[in-house]
């Protein structure tokens, strides 16, 4: 997932975008990148268009679904792993059909490739700057994962310059409209070909899409509008997270100059090993070794649980390999769907060396019927279960 772009970035949206904004953004992307538009392009152009269209469609499939969008906003790609994937084996579908399904038939038709003249993405105005995301890690114990916690993360990030308030210059009069794009942030390119007239819009090379040029830059930030700061952010970690899961904290990444949108803080969960418990999903596993007399006569042991310790009664005649299930003593599901269990496996210790008196005691017991293995007795299920491994 490291090579994936943020879904909001793909569609050119802010995190607060409405459902209508998401639809309109996908409409523009579909118009621009649908492979039908690039049938006359080079192989490289066709491949780029195909990848861009797939990327935009995946982003729309997640952001247009309220449930998927909520999970993505909280956990990033980890919360919607595979949810945006689509099967392209049957082609991309007709672009008119795609857009008409989205917009209730209000879109109209292309009228052939010659009818592309009015499209090409359209002028969208000056580009809104967005700060870069910051990726960091937090280390968590199983106890913290069981209840959820708040962790403090110290990061270095770009923040709006306090001297010029992020404008890049102290005087607003020193911010001029870009003469090349006239403040639109884009320049128009018209191409006439056998397939019709195509209009495309590219980012203005002079202002970088901002639509403005700064003269007399701020001496504190050298005109960038940003300064580096070391700050501490509180991150609320929900209960039940897993190792490697990514938590997205919106707006806590690098700041953006000139009133732009700040990036996000991407926090990766790093689970610390527990000295006694092993984890698998939301279930926990614990192995305990008891002596032969304890297995024969029965005993009471203490086992570790995440909220302290718990007594567990071992019945007389417990066989080595017996697994005892403690319901609800595992971890909570990160999405709130119940709680896991704790499985305790009992192993019986068989001594390798005995004293003379111990050997004599066992010699007298060896002939007893109670000490002769009999799978047909009460332990038949255990014998059958263990025999499947051989």
C-alpha positions as CSV (number, residue, x, y, z in Angstrom):
1,X,0.0,0.0,0.0
2,X,3.0,2.2,0.2
3,X,2.7,3.2,-3.5
4,X,-1.0,4.2,-3.3
5,X,-2.1,7.8,-3.3
6,X,-4.5,9.1,-0.7
7,X,-8.1,8.7,-2.1
8,X,-8.9,12.4,-1.5
9,X,-5.7,13.4,-3.3
10,X,-6.6,11.2,-6.3
11,X,-9.9,13.1,-6.7
12,X,-8.5,16.4,-5.7
13,X,-10.8,16.8,-2.7
14,X,-10.6,18.0,0.8
15,X,-11.5,15.7,3.7
16,X,-14.7,17.7,4.3
17,X,-16.0,17.1,0.8
18,X,-19.7,16.4,0.5
19,X,-21.3,13.5,-1.4
20,X,-22.0,15.8,-4.3
21,X,-18.4,17.1,-4.3
22,X,-17.2,13.4,-4.5
23,X,-19.5,12.7,-7.4
24,X,-18.5,15.8,-9.4
25,X,-14.8,15.1,-8.8
26,X,-15.2,11.5,-10.1
27,X,-17.1,12.8,-13.1
28,X,-14.2,15.1,-14.0
29,X,-11.7,12.3,-13.6
30,X,-13.8,9.8,-15.6
31,X,-14.2,12.3,-18.4
32,X,-10.4,13.0,-18.5
33,X,-9.0,9.4,-18.1
34,X,-11.5,7.0,-19.5
35,X,-9.6,4.8,-22.0
36,X,-12.2,5.5,-24.7
37,X,-10.7,9.0,-24.9
38,X,-7.2,7.8,-25.5
39,X,-7.7,5.2,-28.3
40,X,-5.7,7.4,-30.6
41,X,-2.9,8.1,-28.1
42,X,0.5,6.4,-27.8
43,X,0.9,3.2,-25.8
44,X,2.3,5.2,-22.9
45,X,-0.6,7.5,-22.9
46,X,-3.1,4.6,-23.1
47,X,-1.4,2.9,-20.1
48,X,-1.4,6.1,-18.1
49,X,-5.0,6.8,-18.8
50,X,-6.0,3.2,-17.8
51,X,-4.1,3.4,-14.5
52,X,-5.5,6.9,-13.7
53,X,-9.1,5.7,-14.5
54,X,-8.7,2.6,-12.3
55,X,-7.3,4.8,-9.5
56,X,-10.1,7.3,-9.6
57,X,-12.8,4.5,-9.8
58,X,-11.3,2.8,-6.7
59,X,-11.2,6.1,-4.8
60,X,-14.8,6.8,-5.7
61,X,-16.0,3.3,-4.7
62,X,-14.7,3.9,-1.2
63,X,-15.5,7.6,-0.7
64,X,-19.0,7.4,-2.1
65,X,-19.9,4.7,0.5
66,X,-20.5,6.3,3.9
67,X,-19.4,3.2,5.9
68,X,-16.3,2.6,3.8
69,X,-15.5,6.3,3.9
70,X,-15.8,6.4,7.8
71,X,-13.4,3.5,8.1
72,X,-10.9,5.0,5.6
73,X,-11.0,8.4,7.5
74,X,-10.1,6.6,10.7
75,X,-7.7,3.8,9.6
76,X,-6.6,4.8,6.1
77,X,-6.1,1.9,3.6
78,X,-6.0,-0.7,6.5
79,X,-9.6,0.0,7.2
80,X,-10.8,-0.7,3.6
81,X,-8.3,-3.3,2.5
82,X,-9.6,-4.7,-0.7
83,X,-12.9,-2.7,-0.5
84,X,-12.0,-0.5,-3.5
85,X,-10.7,-3.3,-5.7
86,X,-12.6,-3.8,-8.9
87,X,-12.6,-6.5,-11.6
88,X,-11.6,-5.0,-14.9
89,X,-11.4,-8.3,-16.8
90,X,-14.6,-7.3,-18.8
91,X,-13.3,-3.9,-19.8
92,X,-14.1,-0.5,-18.6
93,X,-17.6,-0.1,-19.8
94,X,-19.0,2.7,-21.9
95,X,-18.2,6.1,-20.4
96,X,-21.7,7.5,-21.2
97,X,-23.3,4.6,-19.3
98,X,-20.9,5.1,-16.3
99,X,-21.7,8.8,-16.1
100,X,-25.4,8.4,-16.7
101,X,-25.6,5.8,-13.9
102,X,-23.9,8.3,-11.6
103,X,-25.9,11.4,-12.6
104,X,-29.3,10.0,-13.4
105,X,-29.0,10.5,-17.2
106,X,-28.4,14.3,-16.8
107,X,-25.0,14.1,-18.4
108,X,-25.9,13.6,-22.0
109,X,-23.7,12.0,-24.6
110,X,-20.3,12.5,-26.1
111,X,-21.5,12.4,-29.7
112,X,-18.3,10.7,-30.8
113,X,-14.7,11.6,-30.3
114,X,-15.1,14.9,-32.1
115,X,-17.3,16.0,-29.3
116,X,-14.6,16.2,-26.7
117,X,-13.8,19.8,-27.4
118,X,-15.6,21.2,-24.3
119,X,-14.2,18.7,-21.9
120,X,-10.5,17.9,-21.1
121,X,-10.9,18.4,-17.4
122,X,-12.0,22.1,-17.6
123,X,-10.6,25.0,-15.7
124,X,-10.8,24.4,-12.0
125,X,-9.3,27.6,-10.7
126,X,-6.1,28.1,-8.6
127,X,-4.8,24.9,-7.1
128,X,-5.4,24.5,-3.3
129,X,-2.1,23.7,-1.6
130,X,-2.0,20.6,0.5
131,X,0.7,19.8,3.1
132,X,2.5,16.5,3.0
133,X,1.5,13.6,5.2
134,X,3.8,12.5,8.1
135,X,4.3,8.8,8.9
136,X,5.3,7.7,12.4
137,X,5.0,4.7,14.8
138,X,3.7,4.1,18.3
139,X,4.5,1.1,20.4
140,X,1.6,-0.5,22.3
141,X,1.4,-3.2,24.9
142,X,-1.4,-5.8,24.9
143,X,-2.9,-4.2,28.0
144,X,-3.1,-0.8,26.1
145,X,-4.6,-2.5,23.1
146,X,-7.2,-4.2,25.3
147,X,-8.6,-1.0,26.6
148,X,-7.6,1.6,24.1
149,X,-5.3,4.5,25.1
150,X,-4.1,8.0,24.2
151,X,-0.4,8.2,23.1
152,X,1.7,11.3,22.7
153,X,3.7,11.5,19.5
154,X,6.4,14.1,19.0
155,X,7.1,15.1,15.4
156,X,8.8,17.8,13.4
157,X,6.5,19.4,10.9
158,X,6.1,22.5,8.7
159,X,3.7,25.1,10.2
160,X,2.5,28.4,8.8
161,X,5.1,31.1,9.4
162,X,4.0,33.3,12.4
163,X,5.7,36.4,10.8
164,X,3.7,36.4,7.6
165,X,0.8,34.1,8.7
166,X,1.7,31.6,6.0
167,X,1.3,34.1,3.1
168,X,5.0,34.1,2.2
169,X,5.2,37.9,2.5
170,X,4.3,40.3,5.2
171,X,2.3,42.6,3.0
172,X,-0.8,41.4,1.2
173,X,-0.1,43.9,-1.5
174,X,3.0,42.0,-2.5
175,X,0.8,39.0,-3.7
176,X,0.1,39.5,-7.4
177,X,-2.1,37.7,-9.8
178,X,0.0,35.4,-12.1
179,X,0.4,37.1,-15.5
180,X,0.7,33.8,-17.3
181,X,-2.5,32.1,-16.2
182,X,-4.4,35.2,-15.1
183,X,-5.0,33.7,-11.7
184,X,-6.6,30.4,-12.9
185,X,-3.6,28.3,-12.0
186,X,-3.8,26.5,-15.4
187,X,-2.9,27.2,-19.0
188,X,-4.9,26.0,-21.9
189,X,-3.6,23.9,-24.7
190,X,-5.7,23.3,-27.9
191,X,-4.9,20.5,-30.3
192,X,-6.7,20.0,-33.6
193,X,-6.5,16.5,-35.1
194,X,-8.4,14.1,-37.3
195,X,-10.4,13.1,-34.3
196,X,-11.6,16.6,-33.5
197,X,-10.6,19.6,-31.4
198,X,-9.2,18.7,-28.0
199,X,-8.7,21.2,-25.2
200,X,-6.5,20.3,-22.2
201,X,-5.5,22.3,-19.2
202,X,-2.1,22.0,-17.5
203,X,-0.6,23.5,-14.3
204,X,0.7,26.9,-14.9
205,X,4.6,26.7,-15.0
206,X,5.1,30.2,-13.6
207,X,3.0,30.0,-10.4
208,X,2.9,26.2,-10.0
209,X,-0.9,26.2,-10.0
210,X,-1.4,28.8,-7.2
211,X,-2.6,31.5,-9.5
212,X,-0.5,34.0,-7.5
213,X,3.1,35.4,-7.6
214,X,4.8,36.6,-4.4
215,X,7.2,39.5,-4.5
216,X,9.2,40.8,-1.5
217,X,9.2,37.4,0.3
218,X,9.1,37.1,4.0
219,X,12.6,37.1,5.5
220,X,11.7,34.6,8.3
221,X,10.4,31.8,6.0
222,X,12.2,33.0,2.8
223,X,8.9,33.3,1.1
224,X,7.8,29.6,1.6
225,X,5.2,30.6,4.1
226,X,6.3,27.7,6.3
227,X,8.7,27.1,9.3
228,X,9.8,23.9,10.9
229,X,8.6,23.2,14.4
230,X,8.9,20.3,16.9
231,X,5.5,19.6,18.4
232,X,3.6,16.9,20.4
233,X,0.3,15.5,19.1
234,X,-2.1,13.3,21.2
235,X,-3.3,10.3,19.3
236,X,-6.3,8.4,20.5
237,X,-5.8,4.7,19.8
238,X,-9.0,2.6,19.8
239,X,-9.2,-0.7,21.5
240,X,-8.4,-3.9,19.5
241,X,-5.9,-2.4,17.0
242,X,-3.4,-4.9,15.4
243,X,0.3,-4.7,14.6
244,X,0.9,-2.9,11.3
245,X,-2.5,-1.2,11.3
246,X,-2.4,2.5,10.3
247,X,-4.4,5.2,12.1
248,X,-5.0,8.4,10.2
249,X,-5.2,11.6,12.2
250,X,-6.6,14.2,9.8
251,X,-4.9,17.6,9.6
252,X,-2.0,16.8,11.8
253,X,0.6,16.4,9.1
254,X,2.7,19.1,7.5
255,X,1.0,22.5,7.1
256,X,0.4,24.1,3.7
257,X,1.4,27.7,2.8
258,X,-1.1,30.4,1.8
259,X,-4.1,29.0,3.6
260,X,-3.8,25.5,2.1
261,X,-5.0,22.3,3.6
262,X,-2.7,20.5,6.1
263,X,-1.6,16.9,5.5
264,X,-2.4,14.0,7.7
265,X,-0.5,12.2,10.4
266,X,-0.3,8.5,9.6
267,X,0.4,6.5,12.8
268,X,1.4,2.8,12.4
269,X,0.6,0.5,15.3
270,X,3.6,-1.5,16.6
271,X,2.6,-4.2,19.1
272,X,5.1,-5.2,21.7
273,X,5.4,-8.9,22.5
274,X,3.8,-10.0,25.7
275,X,6.0,-12.1,28.0
276,X,3.4,-14.8,28.5
277,X,0.5,-14.4,26.1
278,X,0.4,-14.9,22.3
279,X,-2.1,-13.2,20.1
280,X,-4.0,-14.3,17.0
281,X,-6.6,-11.8,15.9
282,X,-8.7,-11.1,18.9
283,X,-7.9,-14.4,20.6
284,X,-5.1,-15.0,23.2
285,X,-3.2,-18.2,23.9
286,X,-1.3,-19.2,27.0
287,X,0.6,-22.4,27.7
288,X,1.1,-23.7,31.3
289,X,3.2,-26.6,32.4
290,X,2.1,-28.5,35.5
291,X,3.7,-31.5,37.4
292,X,2.6,-35.1,37.1
293,X,1.1,-35.2,40.6
294,X,-0.9,-32.0,39.9
295,X,-2.3,-33.5,36.7
296,X,-3.2,-36.7,38.5
297,X,-4.7,-35.2,41.7
298,X,-5.9,-31.9,40.3
299,X,-4.8,-28.4,41.4
300,X,-5.6,-24.7,41.2
301,X,-3.3,-22.4,39.2
302,X,-3.1,-18.7,38.5
303,X,-3.0,-17.6,34.8
304,X,-2.3,-14.1,33.4
305,X,-5.2,-12.1,31.9
306,X,-5.0,-8.6,30.6
307,X,-6.8,-7.1,33.6
308,X,-4.6,-8.9,36.2
309,X,-4.6,-12.6,37.2
310,X,-7.3,-15.3,37.4
311,X,-7.5,-18.6,39.2
312,X,-8.2,-21.7,37.1
313,X,-9.1,-25.1,38.5
314,X,-7.4,-28.0,37.0
315,X,-9.5,-31.2,37.3
316,X,-8.0,-34.4,38.5
317,X,-6.8,-36.6,35.6
318,X,-6.1,-33.7,33.2
319,X,-4.2,-35.0,30.2
320,X,-1.2,-33.2,28.7
321,X,-2.4,-31.2,25.7
322,X,-5.8,-30.3,27.2
323,X,-7.0,-26.8,26.1
324,X,-9.3,-24.8,28.4
325,X,-11.3,-22.0,26.8
326,X,-12.0,-18.8,28.8
327,X,-14.7,-16.9,27.0
328,X,-14.5,-13.2,26.7
329,X,-10.9,-13.0,28.1
330,X,-9.3,-12.1,24.8
331,X,-9.1,-8.7,23.0
332,X,-12.0,-6.6,21.7
333,X,-12.7,-6.4,18.0
334,X,-11.4,-3.0,16.6
335,X,-14.8,-2.6,14.9
336,X,-16.8,-3.3,18.0
337,X,-17.9,-6.8,17.0
338,X,-17.5,-8.7,20.3
339,X,-14.5,-9.9,22.2
340,X,-12.1,-12.8,21.7
341,X,-11.3,-15.7,24.1
342,X,-8.3,-16.9,26.0
343,X,-7.1,-20.5,25.4
344,X,-5.1,-22.1,28.1
345,X,-3.1,-25.2,27.0
346,X,-2.0,-27.6,29.8
347,X,1.2,-29.5,29.4
348,X,2.3,-32.2,31.9
349,X,5.9,-32.3,33.0
350,X,7.4,-35.8,32.9
351,X,10.7,-35.9,34.9
352,X,13.7,-37.5,33.2
353,X,15.5,-38.5,36.4
354,X,14.1,-40.1,39.6
355,X,15.6,-41.0,42.9
356,X,15.7,-44.7,44.0
357,X,12.6,-44.3,46.3
358,X,10.7,-42.5,43.5
359,X,11.5,-45.2,41.1
360,X,10.3,-47.9,43.6
361,X,7.1,-46.0,44.2
362,X,6.4,-45.9,40.4
363,X,7.3,-49.5,40.0
364,X,4.6,-50.5,42.4
365,X,2.1,-48.3,40.5
366,X,3.1,-49.5,37.1
367,X,1.1,-52.7,37.4
368,X,-2.0,-50.8,38.5
369,X,-4.8,-50.7,35.9
370,X,-5.3,-46.9,36.6
371,X,-1.8,-46.2,35.1
372,X,-2.3,-48.2,31.9
373,X,-3.4,-46.1,28.9
374,X,-6.9,-46.9,27.7
375,X,-8.3,-44.7,24.9
376,X,-11.7,-46.2,25.4
377,X,-12.1,-44.5,28.8
378,X,-13.1,-40.9,29.6
379,X,-10.2,-39.5,27.6
380,X,-11.2,-41.0,24.2
381,X,-11.9,-37.6,22.6
382,X,-8.5,-36.3,23.6
383,X,-6.7,-39.3,22.2
384,X,-8.6,-39.1,18.9
385,X,-7.9,-35.4,18.6
386,X,-4.1,-35.7,19.3
387,X,-3.8,-38.8,16.9
388,X,-4.9,-36.6,13.9
389,X,-1.5,-34.8,14.1
390,X,0.4,-38.1,13.3
